[in-house]
Amino acid sequence: MLGWNVGTFEFTSQKILALNYHAHAKLKMRTGGSSGVIGRAQCRSLPEGDGMFFDLTKHDGRNNVRLPVKFRYRSPVIFEFHTTGKRGAAAYSMIWLHHLVDNTVTDINIPIWTTKNGSRLTQNYFTEENVQEHQIAGLEDLQEVGRLQFRCQFKAGTDEDHERFIHDNDSRETYETWDACLAEGVRNQKVTKEMPPKTQELHDQSLTEARDVLKNADPEEQKKWLSRDGADWSGAFSHDPKAYMDSSGRKRAEPGKDKPIHDPYNPSSDDDVDGDSDSDSEDLGLQTGNNAPANGRASEDDGTNGRGSGESKEEEKHRDVANKKSEKRKHRGLLQWKPVRVSSQR
């Protein structure tokens, strides 16, 4: 499995190209839990004359459709081409989301098919490879009429786009919980795979406690068996890789490019501690009211006014909306300054 089951499918390219497809069409997209449309007015011919393209930058980016996904490993993104004078979709194209890696931009080049049995094509797992290898019953008239090309990524985790597709009480409470955690700085906009050092330490302790062999083994042998791949690479190169890492195993210098921060052949095992490491609270990677920024929100980049250097206007807008929701949830804001209404007495 390549990542999260919940996330958002988004385009990272400025255009969606439909090569060798020459019909002005409306592009409808749908996946597990959401749908989107790019109007026929945004479909234009390529200057080379070898197909059409959909411009995603028009109307202040409103054509850049983002599709929230609830069940990533059983959902495709289905593209339907709807033309004038035809009832239903004229052509189909699809990509299955389990082929994408979390938070990784991927170039997509998939076929555009035409068939009379579109429901059979879109409700089953069909790719370009298995269609070419097998003659599928019910899709004998399946024909490739073009290629769909774009860049996209699967953004892991919940975000603001999931609010538009709340349909029951469970999904509403899930989104409100995430929104409250985001406002308090406990969660960030982007999900990362990095594990906090304290959490990694507790995980390693749980592994040794469950295995008597590792519990009584030498510490160096434990590190070898508890590594990600079980291989011991120390001494395999001219310098010991530990010379480029701190005591937590995080890389602090680039081998072959930077100077090692420790002795290259006998690196020190002294802990590199920060000034606030003696505090009573243990760092589990969560931001609470004690270690959150002063503005109450966790910023992805360091900035002097609470806005990171790489933060866009759209992200700043989402922050303002979240802050207003937080004030309403805590009964703060304008209501705390209004005087109490009392009945006049005579």
C-alpha positions as CSV (number, residue, x, y, z in Angstrom):
1,M,0.0,0.0,0.0
2,L,1.3,3.4,-1.0
3,G,-0.3,5.7,1.5
4,W,-3.5,7.0,3.0
5,N,-7.0,5.9,2.1
6,V,-8.4,9.4,2.6
7,G,-7.1,12.4,0.6
8,T,-7.6,14.7,-2.3
9,F,-7.0,14.2,-6.0
10,E,-5.6,17.5,-7.6
11,F,-4.2,18.6,-10.8
12,T,-0.7,20.2,-10.8
13,S,-0.5,21.0,-14.5
14,Q,-2.1,24.1,-16.1
15,K,-3.8,22.2,-18.9
16,I,-5.4,18.8,-19.6
17,L,-4.5,17.6,-23.1
18,A,-6.7,15.4,-25.1
19,L,-4.5,14.3,-28.0
20,N,-6.1,13.1,-31.3
21,Y,-9.5,13.9,-29.9
22,H,-11.2,16.7,-31.8
23,A,-14.7,17.1,-30.3
24,H,-15.6,20.1,-28.2
25,A,-16.7,18.4,-25.0
26,K,-17.6,19.0,-21.4
27,L,-15.3,17.1,-19.1
28,K,-17.0,15.5,-16.1
29,M,-14.9,13.8,-13.4
30,R,-16.0,11.6,-10.5
31,T,-14.5,9.4,-7.9
32,G,-15.3,7.8,-4.6
33,G,-17.2,10.5,-2.7
34,S,-17.0,13.6,-5.0
35,S,-17.4,14.9,-8.6
36,G,-16.4,17.9,-10.7
37,V,-17.0,19.5,-14.1
38,I,-15.0,21.6,-16.5
39,G,-17.3,23.4,-18.9
40,R,-17.3,23.1,-22.6
41,A,-16.3,26.8,-22.9
42,Q,-12.9,25.9,-21.6
43,C,-12.3,23.2,-24.3
44,R,-10.1,24.6,-27.1
45,S,-8.1,23.3,-30.0
46,L,-4.4,22.9,-29.7
47,P,-2.3,25.2,-31.9
48,E,-0.7,22.2,-33.6
49,G,-4.2,20.9,-34.5
50,D,-3.6,17.4,-33.1
51,G,-6.3,17.5,-30.3
52,M,-8.0,19.6,-27.7
53,F,-7.1,21.0,-24.3
54,F,-8.9,22.2,-21.1
55,D,-7.4,25.3,-19.5
56,L,-7.3,25.0,-15.7
57,T,-6.1,28.5,-15.0
58,K,-9.2,30.4,-16.2
59,H,-11.7,32.1,-13.8
60,D,-9.1,32.6,-11.1
61,G,-8.3,28.9,-10.9
62,R,-11.9,27.8,-10.4
63,N,-11.5,25.3,-13.3
64,N,-8.8,23.5,-11.3
65,V,-11.0,20.8,-9.9
66,R,-10.0,19.1,-6.7
67,L,-11.7,15.8,-5.8
68,P,-11.9,14.6,-2.2
69,V,-11.5,10.9,-1.9
70,K,-12.7,8.6,0.9
71,F,-11.8,5.2,-0.4
72,R,-8.6,5.6,-2.4
73,Y,-7.8,1.9,-2.9
74,R,-11.1,1.0,-4.5
75,S,-11.8,4.2,-6.4
76,P,-10.8,5.4,-9.9
77,V,-11.0,8.9,-11.2
78,I,-13.4,8.6,-14.2
79,F,-13.3,11.2,-17.0
80,E,-16.4,11.5,-19.2
81,F,-16.5,13.5,-22.4
82,H,-19.9,14.9,-23.1
83,T,-20.6,16.4,-26.5
84,T,-23.6,18.2,-27.9
85,G,-26.3,16.1,-29.6
86,K,-25.4,12.9,-27.8
87,R,-27.2,11.6,-24.8
88,G,-24.7,10.3,-22.2
89,A,-20.9,10.3,-22.4
90,A,-19.3,10.1,-25.8
91,A,-15.9,8.9,-24.5
92,Y,-14.3,7.7,-21.3
93,S,-10.9,7.6,-19.6
94,M,-9.9,6.6,-16.1
95,I,-7.0,6.2,-13.7
96,W,-7.0,4.1,-10.6
97,L,-5.8,6.0,-7.5
98,H,-3.8,3.1,-6.0
99,H,-1.3,3.6,-8.7
100,L,-0.4,7.1,-7.3
101,V,2.0,7.7,-4.4
102,D,1.1,10.1,-1.7
103,N,2.1,13.8,-2.2
104,T,4.1,12.9,-5.4
105,V,3.5,14.7,-8.7
106,T,3.0,12.1,-11.4
107,D,2.8,12.5,-15.2
108,I,-0.4,10.7,-16.5
109,N,-0.8,9.5,-20.1
110,I,-3.9,7.3,-20.4
111,P,-6.1,6.3,-23.3
112,I,-9.5,7.8,-24.3
113,W,-12.0,5.0,-25.1
114,T,-15.3,4.8,-26.8
115,T,-17.8,2.1,-26.2
116,K,-21.6,1.5,-26.1
117,N,-21.3,-0.2,-22.7
118,G,-19.8,2.6,-20.6
119,S,-21.1,1.3,-17.3
120,R,-19.2,-2.0,-17.7
121,L,-16.0,-0.1,-18.5
122,T,-16.2,2.3,-15.5
123,Q,-17.5,-0.2,-12.9
124,N,-14.6,-2.7,-13.3
125,Y,-10.9,-2.6,-13.0
126,F,-9.7,-2.0,-16.5
127,T,-6.3,-0.6,-17.5
128,E,-4.5,-0.2,-20.8
129,E,-2.5,-3.3,-20.1
130,N,-5.2,-5.8,-19.3
131,V,-7.5,-4.5,-22.1
132,Q,-4.7,-5.2,-24.6
133,E,-4.0,-8.6,-23.2
134,H,-7.6,-10.0,-23.0
135,Q,-10.7,-9.8,-25.1
136,I,-13.2,-8.6,-22.6
137,A,-16.8,-9.9,-23.0
138,G,-19.2,-7.0,-23.4
139,L,-16.6,-4.6,-24.6
140,E,-15.9,-6.0,-28.0
141,D,-16.5,-2.5,-29.5
142,L,-13.9,-0.8,-27.2
143,Q,-11.8,1.5,-29.3
144,E,-9.0,4.0,-28.4
145,V,-9.7,7.4,-29.9
146,G,-7.1,9.5,-28.2
147,R,-4.7,10.1,-25.2
148,L,-5.4,12.1,-22.1
149,Q,-2.3,13.8,-20.6
150,F,-1.9,15.8,-17.4
151,R,0.1,16.0,-14.2
152,C,-1.6,15.3,-10.8
153,Q,-1.0,14.1,-7.3
154,F,-2.8,12.5,-4.5
155,K,-2.7,14.8,-1.4
156,A,-2.9,12.6,1.7
157,G,-5.3,13.4,4.5
158,T,-8.3,15.6,5.0
159,D,-8.5,19.2,3.9
160,E,-11.0,22.0,3.3
161,D,-12.3,20.5,0.1
162,H,-13.9,17.7,2.1
163,E,-16.4,20.1,3.6
164,R,-18.3,20.5,0.4
165,F,-19.2,16.7,0.3
166,I,-20.4,16.2,3.9
167,H,-23.5,14.1,3.6
168,D,-24.2,12.7,7.1
169,N,-23.6,13.3,10.7
170,D,-20.5,11.1,10.9
171,S,-18.7,12.9,8.1
172,R,-19.7,16.3,9.6
173,E,-18.3,15.4,13.0
174,T,-15.1,14.0,11.4
175,Y,-14.5,17.2,9.5
176,E,-15.3,19.5,12.5
177,T,-12.8,17.5,14.6
178,W,-10.1,17.9,12.0
179,D,-11.0,21.6,11.6
180,A,-10.7,22.2,15.4
181,C,-7.3,20.4,15.5
182,L,-6.1,22.5,12.6
183,A,-7.2,25.7,14.3
184,E,-5.4,24.7,17.6
185,G,-2.2,23.8,15.8
186,V,-2.4,20.1,16.6
187,R,-2.6,19.2,12.9
188,N,-1.0,20.7,9.8
189,Q,-2.3,21.2,6.3
190,K,0.1,18.6,4.9
191,V,0.6,15.1,6.0
192,T,4.2,13.9,6.3
193,K,5.7,10.4,6.8
194,E,8.3,11.6,9.3
195,M,8.0,9.9,12.7
196,P,8.9,12.0,15.8
197,P,12.0,10.7,17.6
198,K,10.1,9.9,20.8
199,T,7.5,7.9,18.9
200,Q,10.2,6.0,17.1
201,E,11.9,5.2,20.4
202,L,8.6,3.9,22.0
203,H,8.0,1.8,18.8
204,D,11.4,0.2,19.0
205,Q,10.9,-0.6,22.7
206,S,7.6,-2.3,21.9
207,L,9.4,-4.5,19.4
208,T,12.2,-5.6,21.8
209,E,9.7,-6.3,24.6
210,A,7.8,-8.7,22.4
211,R,11.0,-10.6,21.2
212,D,13.1,-12.3,23.9
213,V,16.0,-12.8,21.4
214,L,16.3,-9.1,20.7
215,K,15.7,-8.1,24.3
216,N,18.9,-9.9,25.4
217,A,20.9,-9.1,22.3
218,D,23.7,-6.6,22.0
219,P,22.6,-3.0,21.3
220,E,24.4,-2.9,18.0
221,E,22.7,-6.1,17.0
222,Q,19.3,-4.6,18.0
223,K,19.9,-1.6,15.8
224,K,20.7,-3.9,12.9
225,W,17.4,-5.9,13.3
226,L,15.3,-2.8,14.0
227,S,16.4,-0.9,10.9
228,R,13.9,-0.4,8.1
229,D,15.5,-3.1,5.9
230,G,17.5,-5.1,8.5
231,A,20.9,-4.2,6.8
232,D,23.9,-2.8,8.6
233,W,25.6,-0.3,6.3
234,S,28.1,1.1,8.7
235,G,31.6,0.9,7.3
236,A,30.4,-0.1,3.8
237,F,31.7,3.2,2.4
238,S,34.8,5.3,3.0
239,H,33.1,7.1,5.8
240,D,30.7,5.8,8.4
241,P,27.1,7.1,7.6
242,K,26.7,7.8,11.3
243,A,29.2,10.6,10.9
244,Y,26.6,12.5,8.8
245,M,23.7,12.0,11.2
246,D,22.7,13.2,14.7
247,S,21.9,10.9,17.6
248,S,18.3,10.5,16.4
249,G,19.4,9.1,13.1
250,R,18.4,12.2,11.0
251,K,20.8,13.2,8.3
252,R,22.5,16.6,9.0
253,A,25.0,16.6,6.1
254,E,25.2,15.3,2.6
255,P,27.8,12.5,2.1
256,G,30.4,13.3,-0.6
257,K,29.4,17.0,-0.6
258,D,29.5,18.3,3.0
259,K,32.0,17.7,5.8
260,P,30.9,15.1,8.3
261,I,29.7,16.5,11.6
262,H,31.4,13.7,13.6
263,D,34.6,11.6,13.2
264,P,34.2,9.9,9.8
265,Y,35.6,6.6,11.0
266,N,34.6,6.5,14.7
267,P,31.6,8.8,15.1
268,S,30.7,9.9,18.5
269,S,27.5,8.5,20.1
270,D,26.9,11.6,22.2
271,D,23.4,12.9,22.0
272,D,22.9,16.2,20.2
273,V,20.4,17.8,22.6
274,D,18.7,21.2,22.3
275,G,18.4,23.7,25.0
276,D,14.9,22.8,25.9
277,S,15.4,19.0,26.0
278,D,15.3,19.0,29.8
279,S,11.7,19.9,30.0
280,D,9.3,17.5,31.6
281,S,7.1,17.1,28.6
282,E,8.1,14.6,26.0
283,D,8.0,15.5,22.3
284,L,5.7,13.1,20.5
285,G,5.4,15.3,17.4
286,L,2.2,16.9,18.5
287,Q,1.7,20.7,18.8
288,T,-0.3,21.6,21.9
289,G,-1.2,24.9,23.5
290,N,2.2,25.0,25.2
291,N,4.3,24.6,22.0
292,A,2.0,26.0,19.4
293,P,2.8,29.4,17.7
294,A,1.5,32.6,19.2
295,N,-1.2,33.0,16.5
296,G,-2.7,29.6,17.5
297,R,-2.0,28.1,14.1
298,A,0.9,25.9,13.0
299,S,2.6,27.4,10.0
300,E,4.4,25.2,7.5
301,D,7.1,27.8,7.0
302,D,8.8,30.1,9.4
303,G,7.4,33.6,9.0
304,T,7.4,36.8,11.2
305,N,3.7,37.5,10.7
306,G,2.3,33.9,11.0
307,R,2.3,33.4,7.3
308,G,5.1,31.2,5.8
309,S,7.2,32.4,3.0
310,G,5.8,29.7,0.8
311,E,2.2,30.1,1.7
312,S,-0.2,31.2,-1.0
313,K,-3.1,33.6,-0.8
314,E,-5.5,30.7,-0.9
315,E,-3.9,29.1,2.1
316,E,-4.0,32.4,4.0
317,K,-7.7,32.6,3.1
318,H,-8.3,29.1,4.5
319,R,-6.5,30.2,7.7
320,D,-8.8,33.2,8.2
321,V,-11.9,31.1,7.6
322,A,-10.7,28.5,10.2
323,N,-9.9,31.3,12.7
324,K,-13.5,32.7,12.3
325,K,-14.9,29.2,12.8
326,S,-12.7,28.7,15.9
327,E,-14.0,32.0,17.4
328,K,-17.6,31.0,16.8
329,R,-16.9,27.6,18.3
330,K,-15.5,29.2,21.5
331,H,-18.1,31.9,21.6
332,R,-15.5,34.6,21.1
333,G,-15.1,37.4,18.6
334,L,-17.7,40.2,18.4
335,L,-20.0,38.7,21.0
336,Q,-17.5,39.0,23.8
337,W,-17.5,42.8,23.4
338,K,-21.3,43.4,23.2
339,P,-23.0,44.5,26.4
340,V,-25.5,42.2,28.0
341,R,-29.1,43.0,27.0
342,V,-31.3,43.5,30.2
343,S,-34.8,44.6,30.6
344,S,-35.3,48.2,31.7
345,Q,-36.7,48.6,35.2
346,R,-38.9,51.5,36.4
